[in-house]
Each structure stands twice: as C-alpha cells, then as structure tokens.
Amino acid sequence: GRHRAAALVAGVAGALWIGVHYASGFGAIEASVVRAADVPREVVGRFVDWNTPIHFFHAATLTVALGALLTVPLAALRRRG
C-alpha cells in the first residue's frame, strides 16, 4: 500500500513538471530562444521572466519525486533490520 502510494506520488510529480513545462508554453519559448539567432524582444523577455520560476517548480517536483522513491527502499530496509 505505502509503496504504491510512494510510486504514484513519484510518477505524478515526475510527469507534472513535463506537463507544466510544455502546457505553459515555456518549452516552445525555450526552444525558440535556444535555436534562433534573431529572437523578438518580447519572446526573450517572456523567457527571462519565466525561466527562474519554472525551473524552481521543476526542482521542487523532482525533489518530491525523489523523496517519494527514497521512502520505498528505506521502508524495506527498516523491515528487514
């Protein structure tokens, strides 16, 4: 039960950052800024404005996913000991 819940949290958190990255439109903006030499000023401005918050969100969701995954082996080790 607990292991399944932890796996579900990890799976949802792992997929959530990808969904937010692309559903928000940030992925398209990021791609255009990285690929193009001549990017409109408003696109660059949007990229700069969203870059830090979106990457903090990514880090937070991946940290939650890692924490959930780490509870599984630690719980199993405690049972054996």
Residue frames as qw, qx, qy, qz and C-alpha x, y, z in Angstrom:
[[0.000, 0.882, 0.472, 0.000, 0.00, 0.00, 0.00],
 [0.258, -0.864, 0.081, 0.424, 2.59, 2.56, 1.07],
 [0.458, -0.241, 0.580, 0.629, 4.99, 1.57, -1.67],
 [0.308, 0.551, 0.664, 0.401, 2.29, 2.00, -4.29],
 [0.060, -0.952, -0.275, 0.124, 1.36, 5.42, -2.90],
 [0.377, -0.679, 0.313, 0.547, 5.03, 6.49, -2.99],
 [0.426, 0.067, 0.683, 0.589, 5.36, 5.23, -6.56],
 [0.184, 0.775, 0.572, 0.194, 2.19, 7.10, -7.53],
 [0.186, -0.926, -0.038, 0.326, 3.48, 10.34, -5.97],
 [0.427, -0.437, 0.511, 0.604, 6.82, 9.91, -7.77],
 [0.385, 0.329, 0.720, 0.475, 5.13, 9.18, -11.08],
 [0.086, 0.893, 0.440, 0.050, 2.73, 12.10, -10.85],
 [0.271, -0.859, 0.120, 0.418, 5.45, 14.53, -9.74],
 [0.472, -0.235, 0.602, 0.600, 7.78, 13.33, -12.48],
 [0.297, 0.499, 0.678, 0.450, 5.12, 13.77, -15.15],
 [0.057, -0.897, -0.380, 0.218, 3.82, 17.03, -13.70],
 [0.253, -0.680, 0.231, 0.648, 6.96, 19.03, -14.40],
 [0.286, 0.037, 0.712, 0.640, 6.98, 17.87, -18.02],
 [0.097, 0.696, 0.692, 0.165, 3.31, 18.75, -18.41],
 [0.146, -0.892, -0.186, 0.385, 3.76, 22.20, -16.90],
 [0.375, -0.413, 0.429, 0.711, 6.88, 22.82, -18.99],
 [0.155, 0.142, 0.715, 0.667, 5.05, 22.26, -22.26],
 [0.032, -0.709, -0.699, -0.084, 1.44, 23.13, -21.37],
 [0.203, -0.791, -0.183, 0.547, 2.52, 26.54, -20.10],
 [0.544, 0.830, 0.058, 0.107, 4.18, 27.27, -23.43],
 [0.335, -0.833, 0.402, 0.180, 7.57, 27.66, -21.81],
 [0.747, -0.085, 0.580, 0.314, 9.01, 24.71, -23.74],
 [0.560, 0.678, 0.363, 0.308, 8.21, 26.39, -27.07],
 [0.016, -0.992, 0.111, -0.059, 9.64, 29.71, -25.90],
 [0.595, -0.601, 0.487, 0.219, 12.77, 27.99, -24.61],
 [0.746, 0.194, 0.530, 0.352, 13.24, 26.15, -27.90],
 [0.414, 0.846, 0.210, 0.262, 12.86, 29.31, -29.96],
 [0.215, -0.941, 0.261, 0.014, 15.35, 31.21, -27.78],
 [0.677, -0.416, 0.553, 0.251, 17.91, 28.39, -27.86],
 [0.703, 0.300, 0.549, 0.337, 17.62, 27.72, -31.62],
 [0.373, 0.841, 0.277, 0.275, 17.24, 31.16, -33.12],
 [0.514, 0.013, -0.083, 0.854, 19.85, 33.86, -33.50],
 [0.106, -0.193, -0.073, -0.973, 17.29, 36.62, -34.02],
 [0.223, -0.488, -0.834, 0.129, 14.53, 36.29, -31.40],
 [0.133, -0.735, -0.253, -0.615, 11.92, 39.00, -30.88],
 [0.051, 0.393, -0.506, 0.767, 12.47, 41.06, -27.74],
 [0.665, -0.304, 0.138, -0.668, 9.09, 40.10, -26.23],
 [0.935, -0.001, -0.347, -0.065, 9.88, 36.38, -26.59],
 [0.526, 0.281, -0.551, 0.583, 13.24, 36.86, -24.87],
 [0.250, -0.398, 0.338, -0.815, 11.51, 38.88, -22.15],
 [0.857, -0.222, -0.071, -0.459, 8.95, 36.13, -21.56],
 [0.848, 0.133, -0.468, 0.213, 11.72, 33.54, -21.45],
 [0.270, 0.347, -0.522, 0.730, 13.69, 35.53, -18.89],
 [0.485, -0.362, 0.206, -0.769, 10.58, 36.17, -16.78],
 [0.922, -0.138, -0.085, -0.352, 9.53, 32.51, -16.70],
 [0.636, 0.407, -0.630, 0.185, 12.94, 30.85, -16.59],
 [0.035, 0.325, -0.736, 0.593, 13.62, 31.01, -12.84],
 [0.632, -0.108, 0.388, -0.663, 10.09, 30.23, -11.58],
 [0.898, 0.202, -0.223, -0.322, 9.59, 27.33, -13.98],
 [0.605, 0.358, -0.667, 0.245, 12.95, 25.79, -13.07],
 [0.210, -0.289, 0.665, -0.656, 12.29, 26.18, -9.35],
 [0.812, 0.027, 0.146, -0.564, 8.99, 24.37, -9.97],
 [0.807, 0.327, -0.488, -0.061, 10.86, 21.63, -11.85],
 [0.263, 0.385, -0.747, 0.474, 13.34, 21.27, -8.99],
 [0.470, -0.198, 0.510, -0.693, 10.57, 21.10, -6.40],
 [0.890, 0.114, -0.020, -0.441, 8.54, 18.46, -8.24],
 [0.738, 0.357, -0.563, 0.105, 11.60, 16.33, -8.95],
 [0.010, 0.380, -0.715, 0.586, 12.65, 16.62, -5.29],
 [0.708, -0.089, 0.335, -0.615, 9.20, 15.39, -4.24],
 [0.897, 0.266, -0.279, -0.218, 9.50, 12.51, -6.72],
 [0.481, 0.421, -0.692, 0.336, 12.95, 11.58, -5.43],
 [0.286, -0.317, 0.615, -0.663, 11.79, 11.79, -1.82],
 [0.850, 0.021, 0.126, -0.511, 8.86, 9.50, -2.58],
 [0.836, 0.337, -0.433, -0.016, 11.10, 6.98, -4.31],
 [0.250, 0.456, -0.706, 0.481, 13.60, 7.04, -1.48],
 [0.587, -0.296, 0.426, -0.621, 10.90, 6.11, 1.04],
 [0.933, 0.108, -0.196, -0.280, 10.42, 2.75, -0.63],
 [0.724, 0.264, -0.568, 0.289, 13.90, 1.24, -0.15],
 [0.020, -0.408, 0.572, -0.711, 14.28, 2.84, 3.29],
 [0.744, -0.207, 0.192, -0.606, 11.00, 1.31, 4.46],
 [0.935, 0.139, -0.315, -0.082, 12.06, -2.08, 3.11],
 [0.469, 0.399, -0.611, 0.498, 15.42, -1.86, 4.90],
 [0.336, -0.384, 0.465, -0.723, 13.74, -0.99, 8.20],
 [0.898, -0.096, -0.017, -0.429, 11.51, -4.06, 7.95],
 [0.844, 0.251, -0.449, 0.153, 14.50, -6.36, 7.40],
 [0.266, 0.481, -0.560, 0.620, 16.51, -4.89, 10.28]]
